[in-house]
Amino acid sequence: MPEKIALPAYLRETLYKKNLQINSLDRLPGSLKKEVLSGKRLLLVFHNGRVFPATLKKATSRAALLAFVKEVPRLEPRENLLVVIATSAARYVLQGIVRQTAGNLVQIDFVNPRVESRLKVPGERVIFFSTLPVELFEALISGKYFLLRDTNLSRESPGHLKKGYVYDLIIDENESLVEEFEKIMASSGQIFTLRDLSRGGACVYTRKTLSFEKETFPLYLRGSLENPERDLALNLGLIGLSREVRVREDGTYVHIMWARKLPEEVILFLEELFS
């Protein structure tokens, strides 16, 4: 069943600022670290899609005691949290596990950034790559438009499907397809090869040497992945953000973060398709 999604506002910072995953406060630049340790720098704690401002009370390199400034989230021991320290140029992101709570205080242990297992794509799988206007993505983040995710691969799906699909669409408040996005869907796009894919993102490459105006930009990726011998196919059209662009001797690689994580069932279907 199609899911209408309002994208979280923090994706705007992902679009305009560089995300740096760290596992210790010692990895912060000196002046910023002093501000954080003194409690003068506001920290942003992400829990269940919401943001809770907090300050640091005390810390070691791999643990911290945080005090929430206003609203306090409902936390349980062993829950995962994201702690973001934002500057004008970058966002430093720490992942933590709740050890204990008391009132507006929470004690967390920092852990190494989680790396989702990526599914290596066998052979040369063509995918079509289009950049999206920043203004169109901004309209998604602001709530003017919405992301519609439609797939027949979910927990409710019937078993033994042969033809799967997962599509992202941009719709307006009347649930009509946005004309500007419709034109992008109809365009040919640039031909890339899909290298790997996970619930959170993908890597694509082309043997051409390309340059983009910015390293982080919104994009639309679409194509069909098939296994004729097993009569399996997945059609996809997904919206994401580039997180890194690397130019090597053999071509240009673009690392992508999806605007919304894929259901686990999509990855399970692809594992069967590629086997």
C-alpha positions as CSV (number, residue, x, y, z in Angstrom):
1,M,0.0,0.0,0.0
2,P,1.4,3.4,-0.9
3,E,2.8,5.4,2.1
4,K,2.6,9.2,2.2
5,I,5.7,10.5,3.9
6,A,6.6,13.9,5.3
7,L,10.4,14.1,5.2
8,P,12.1,15.2,8.4
9,A,13.4,18.8,8.4
10,Y,16.9,17.7,9.4
11,L,17.5,16.5,5.9
12,R,17.9,20.1,5.0
13,E,21.1,20.1,7.0
14,T,22.2,16.9,5.4
15,L,21.8,18.6,2.0
16,Y,23.8,21.7,2.9
17,K,26.3,20.5,5.4
18,K,28.8,17.7,5.5
19,N,28.1,14.8,7.9
20,L,31.1,13.5,9.8
21,Q,30.5,10.2,11.6
22,I,32.7,10.0,14.8
23,N,32.9,7.7,17.7
24,S,34.5,9.9,20.4
25,L,34.4,13.5,21.6
26,D,38.2,13.4,21.1
27,R,37.5,13.5,17.4
28,L,36.0,17.0,17.6
29,P,38.1,20.0,16.6
30,G,39.8,21.5,19.6
31,S,37.8,24.7,20.0
32,L,34.5,22.9,19.4
33,K,35.4,20.2,21.9
34,K,36.0,22.8,24.6
35,E,32.6,24.4,23.9
36,V,30.9,21.0,24.2
37,L,32.7,20.0,27.4
38,S,31.9,23.3,29.0
39,G,28.2,22.8,28.4
40,K,28.0,26.0,26.3
41,R,27.3,24.2,23.0
42,L,23.8,22.9,22.4
43,L,23.6,19.2,21.3
44,L,20.8,17.8,19.2
45,V,19.6,14.3,20.3
46,F,17.6,12.4,17.7
47,H,15.1,9.8,19.0
48,N,12.2,8.2,17.0
49,G,12.4,10.9,14.3
50,R,12.3,13.8,16.8
51,V,14.9,16.3,17.9
52,F,15.6,17.0,21.6
53,P,18.1,19.8,22.5
54,A,20.5,18.9,25.3
55,T,23.8,20.0,26.9
56,L,26.7,18.0,28.2
57,K,27.1,17.6,32.0
58,K,30.2,15.5,32.0
59,A,32.0,13.1,29.7
60,T,34.9,10.8,28.9
61,S,36.1,10.2,25.4
62,R,33.6,7.3,24.9
63,A,30.7,8.2,27.3
64,A,28.6,11.2,28.3
65,L,26.0,12.4,30.7
66,L,23.5,14.6,28.9
67,A,20.8,17.0,30.3
68,F,17.8,17.6,28.1
69,V,17.0,21.3,28.0
70,K,13.2,21.2,27.5
71,E,11.2,18.1,26.6
72,V,12.6,14.7,27.7
73,P,12.1,11.7,25.4
74,R,11.0,8.4,26.8
75,L,14.1,6.3,26.8
76,E,14.8,2.7,27.8
77,P,18.2,1.1,28.6
78,R,20.0,-0.2,25.5
79,E,18.1,2.1,23.1
80,N,20.1,3.8,20.3
81,L,20.4,7.5,20.0
82,L,22.0,9.9,17.6
83,V,23.8,12.9,19.0
84,V,24.5,15.7,16.5
85,I,26.9,18.7,17.1
86,A,26.2,21.2,14.3
87,T,28.5,23.9,13.1
88,S,28.1,26.3,10.1
89,A,30.1,24.0,7.9
90,A,29.6,20.4,9.2
91,R,27.5,18.1,11.4
92,Y,29.4,15.8,13.8
93,V,27.3,12.7,14.4
94,L,27.8,10.3,17.3
95,Q,25.9,7.1,17.8
96,G,25.2,6.2,21.4
97,I,23.5,3.5,23.5
98,V,21.4,4.5,26.6
99,R,23.0,3.2,29.8
100,Q,20.6,4.7,32.3
101,T,18.2,7.7,32.8
102,A,17.2,9.9,35.8
103,G,14.8,12.8,35.4
104,N,16.1,15.0,32.5
105,L,19.5,13.2,32.5
106,V,20.6,10.3,30.3
107,Q,23.9,8.5,30.4
108,I,25.1,7.1,27.1
109,D,28.0,5.1,25.7
110,F,29.3,6.1,22.3
111,V,29.7,3.3,19.8
112,N,31.3,2.9,16.4
113,P,29.1,4.1,13.5
114,R,26.9,1.4,12.3
115,V,27.6,0.3,8.7
116,E,24.8,-1.5,7.1
117,S,25.7,-4.6,5.1
118,R,25.7,-3.7,1.4
119,L,24.5,-6.1,-1.2
120,K,27.1,-6.4,-4.0
121,V,25.4,-6.3,-7.4
122,P,26.7,-9.0,-9.8
123,G,27.5,-8.2,-13.4
124,E,26.8,-4.9,-15.2
125,R,23.4,-3.6,-14.1
126,V,22.4,-0.4,-15.8
127,I,20.6,2.3,-13.8
128,F,19.4,5.7,-14.9
129,F,20.5,8.7,-12.9
130,S,18.9,12.2,-12.8
131,T,19.7,15.1,-10.6
132,L,16.7,16.8,-9.0
133,P,16.4,20.6,-8.6
134,V,17.3,21.7,-5.1
135,E,14.1,23.8,-5.0
136,L,12.0,20.6,-5.6
137,F,13.8,18.8,-2.7
138,E,13.3,21.9,-0.5
139,A,9.6,21.7,-1.2
140,L,9.6,18.1,0.0
141,I,11.4,19.0,3.3
142,S,9.2,22.1,3.9
143,G,6.0,20.1,3.7
144,K,4.8,21.8,0.5
145,Y,5.2,18.4,-1.2
146,F,5.2,14.8,0.0
147,L,7.2,11.7,-0.7
148,L,4.9,8.8,-1.8
149,R,6.6,5.4,-1.4
150,D,4.9,2.5,-3.1
151,T,6.0,-1.1,-3.1
152,N,4.6,-4.6,-3.2
153,L,7.4,-5.9,-1.0
154,S,6.5,-5.6,2.6
155,R,5.6,-7.7,5.6
156,E,2.0,-7.8,4.3
157,S,3.1,-8.9,0.8
158,P,2.1,-12.4,-0.4
159,G,4.9,-14.9,-0.6
160,H,6.7,-16.1,-3.8
161,L,6.4,-12.8,-5.7
162,K,8.2,-12.9,-9.1
163,K,7.8,-9.2,-10.0
164,G,8.7,-6.7,-7.3
165,Y,8.6,-2.9,-7.4
166,V,9.5,0.0,-5.1
167,Y,8.8,3.6,-6.3
168,D,9.2,7.1,-4.8
169,L,7.0,9.8,-6.2
170,I,6.6,13.5,-5.3
171,I,3.0,14.5,-4.8
172,D,1.3,17.7,-3.8
173,E,-1.3,18.3,-1.0
174,N,-4.0,17.1,-3.4
175,E,-2.0,13.8,-3.8
176,S,-1.4,14.7,-7.5
177,L,2.0,14.0,-9.1
178,V,4.1,17.1,-9.2
179,E,4.5,18.2,-12.8
180,E,8.2,19.0,-12.5
181,F,9.0,15.6,-11.1
182,E,6.8,13.9,-13.8
183,K,9.0,15.5,-16.4
184,I,12.2,14.2,-14.7
185,M,10.7,10.7,-14.6
186,A,10.0,10.9,-18.3
187,S,13.6,12.0,-19.2
188,S,16.2,9.5,-20.2
189,G,18.8,10.4,-17.4
190,Q,22.4,9.5,-17.4
191,I,23.5,5.8,-17.7
192,F,25.3,4.5,-14.6
193,T,26.1,1.0,-13.3
194,L,24.8,-0.1,-9.9
195,R,27.7,-1.3,-7.8
196,D,26.0,-2.1,-4.5
197,L,22.9,-1.4,-2.6
198,S,21.6,-1.4,1.0
199,R,18.4,-0.4,2.9
200,G,20.0,3.1,3.5
201,G,21.7,3.8,0.1
202,A,23.7,2.7,-2.9
203,C,26.8,3.2,-4.9
204,V,26.7,3.8,-8.7
205,Y,29.5,4.5,-11.1
206,T,30.1,5.5,-14.7
207,R,33.3,5.1,-16.7
208,K,33.1,8.7,-17.7
209,T,34.8,11.5,-15.7
210,L,32.1,13.7,-14.4
211,S,32.0,16.8,-12.2
212,F,29.1,18.1,-10.2
213,E,28.6,21.6,-8.9
214,K,28.3,20.2,-5.3
215,E,29.2,17.0,-3.6
216,T,25.8,16.7,-2.0
217,F,22.7,17.1,-4.2
218,P,19.3,15.4,-4.6
219,L,18.8,12.8,-7.3
220,Y,16.4,10.2,-8.7
221,L,17.6,6.7,-9.6
222,R,15.5,4.3,-11.6
223,G,15.9,1.0,-13.5
224,S,15.0,-2.6,-13.7
225,L,17.0,-5.5,-12.2
226,E,16.3,-8.9,-13.7
227,N,17.2,-12.5,-13.4
228,P,15.6,-14.2,-16.5
229,E,16.7,-17.7,-15.4
230,R,14.6,-17.4,-12.3
231,D,11.9,-15.2,-13.8
232,L,12.5,-12.6,-11.1
233,A,12.6,-8.8,-11.6
234,L,12.6,-5.6,-9.5
235,N,11.6,-2.3,-10.9
236,L,12.8,0.7,-8.8
237,G,12.6,4.5,-8.9
238,L,14.1,6.0,-5.7
239,I,14.9,9.5,-4.5
240,G,18.1,10.2,-2.6
241,L,20.9,12.5,-1.7
242,S,24.5,12.1,-2.9
243,R,26.8,11.8,0.1
244,E,30.2,11.6,-1.7
245,V,31.4,11.8,-5.3
246,R,34.8,10.2,-6.1
247,V,36.7,10.4,-9.4
248,R,39.1,7.6,-10.0
249,E,41.1,6.5,-13.0
250,D,38.3,4.1,-14.0
251,G,35.5,6.5,-13.7
252,T,33.2,8.5,-11.4
253,Y,31.6,6.9,-8.3
254,V,28.5,8.4,-6.5
255,H,27.6,7.3,-3.0
256,I,23.9,7.8,-2.3
257,M,21.6,8.0,0.8
258,W,17.9,7.2,0.2
259,A,15.5,9.9,1.3
260,R,13.7,7.0,3.1
261,K,15.2,3.7,4.1
262,L,14.1,0.7,2.0
263,P,12.0,-2.1,3.7
264,E,14.0,-5.1,4.6
265,E,11.8,-7.2,2.3
266,V,13.3,-5.3,-0.7
267,I,16.8,-6.4,0.2
268,L,15.6,-10.0,0.8
269,F,14.0,-10.0,-2.6
270,L,17.2,-8.7,-4.2
271,E,19.3,-11.4,-2.4
272,E,17.1,-14.0,-4.1
273,L,17.2,-12.2,-7.4
274,F,21.0,-12.1,-7.4
275,S,21.6,-15.6,-6.1
